[in-house]
């Protein structure tokens, strides 16, 4: 079996669906795949100073409603994922939901905004990338809107929580 070398690991090509038999990148053909209801759920957080979180929660950030604008940015990002990630299929999304929760600073823990993105479609391929992209862009928007107050914010913990639908079934992170 042919392998592809990434500098740190050799992987059999059969495990990497975005490479053809010659090792060339290609968009996976999903024409023969069954359309099913597909759901992707991703999460991430942005850590910040307590004063920055207070600005967000009070609605007094100079640029406006931080979480409202970040929510719209996350939704827009999910819809544009195939334009950002080269081999992603454009999908007709049926639902994108962005939820935020905040956590005050506690001891050595920074204040933070947590984001969960849920993306759904009915189609032949999943929406994991759309959910992950939505989280990243929502967090980047929070950073952009609050950077004048806190340039030390850190985005972290971005990961897939759940995936449902398709031939491979469900994945739930532990």
N, C-alpha and C positions, 0 to 999 in steps of 0.2 A: 504494500500500500504506500502510495506517495505521501510524503510529509511536507509540511510547510514549517520553515524555521523563522521564529520571531525574535531571535537574539537571546531570549531567556528560556525558551521551551520549544521543542519540536512537537507539533500536533498532527495527527493523521488528518488528511483532508476530509475524510468522511464525517468528522466531528464539526467541521466548519462549513455551514451551508452556503455561505456567500462566496465560495471559491469553486470554480469548475474543475474538471478532471485535469486541466493543465496548470492549475494553481492561479488562474486569473480571477480577479474579482468580478462578480456578476450579481444581478438582481435575481433572487430566487423566483422561479416560476410557480405561482400559486393557483394557476388556472384549474388544475384538477382537484384542488383541495375543497372540501365541503365547507360551505358557509355555516357558521354557528355563531351563537351569541358569545361574544368575547369580552372579558373584563380584565383590566389591568389596574392595580392599585400600587402607588408608590408613595414614599415618604422622604422627608428630609427636614433639616432645621437650620436656622441661622441664629448664632449666638452673638450677644451684644451686651453693652453696658446697661445697667438698670435704668439709667436716665434715658437711654434710647428707647427702651421698651415703654417707658412712661410717655414719651412723645407719641409713639404709635397708638397706645391704648387711649390716650386723651384726645386724639385727633388733632393735635396741634403741630404736627410736622409741617414745615414750610411748604412742601410740595402737595399737601392734601391728604386724602384718605389712603394711607399706605396699604392697608390690607385689601381694601376695595379695588384699588388699581392693580395690586399684585395678583388678585383673583382673576381679573380680566386678562392680564398678561399671561397667566398660566393657561387659561382657556385658549387664548390665541396661539400660544406656543404648541399646545397639543395639536391644533388644527394645521400647523405649519411644519410638523416634525419631518415629513418626507422632503421638505425643502432644505432642512438643516442636516439631516443624517443621510449620507449619499445613497445607501442601498435600501432605505425604507420605502415601502409601498405607500402611495397616497391612499388614505382611507376615508370613507364616509362615516364620521363619528356620529353616534346617536346620543351620546351623553358625555359631558366633561364636568366634573364637580371638583372644586378646590375648597378645602376646609383648612382653617387656621385655628390654632390654639396657642395660648401664651403661657409662659412659666416664668415666674419671678426668680431673681437670683437667690440662691440658697447656699450659704457657706462658700465653698470654692467654685460652685457652679455658676456660670454666667446666666443672665436673663436670656430667654430665647423665644422665638416664634417657631412653632412646628407646623409643617404643611403636609397634608395628605391629598393626593390627586387620585380621583377615580375616573377612568375613561372606559367607555363601552362602544361597541360596534356589533353589527351582524355582518360577518364576512369571512374570507378564507385565510386571514392572517391576524395575529394578535395585536394588542394595543399596549404592550409593555413599554415600548420606546416612547409612545405618546404620553404615558403617565409619568415616566421618568423625566422627559423633557419639560412637561408642565411644572413639575416640582422645581426643577433647576431654574427655570425662567421666573417663576413666582418668587423664589428666594433672591435671585439676582435683582429683581425689581425692588424688593424691600431694601437691599443693599443700596441701589441707586438712589432711592428716595430718602435714605437716612444717612448717606455717606458724609454729608456736611457735619453731622453731629457725632459720627462714630466711624472712622475709617478702619477700625480694628475688628469689625464684625467678621465672623467666620461661618461659612456654609459647610455643613458636615452631615454625615449619616444618610446620604441619599442612597436609597435602595428600593428594590422591588419587594413589596409586601405580599402581594397575591397576584395570581394569573389564573383565569378560568376560561374554559372553552378550547375547542380544537382537538386534534388527534392526541396530543400529549396530556390532555386533561387539566387538572388543577395543580397549582404550586402555591403553597402557603409557607412563607418564611418562618423560621423558628427563632 
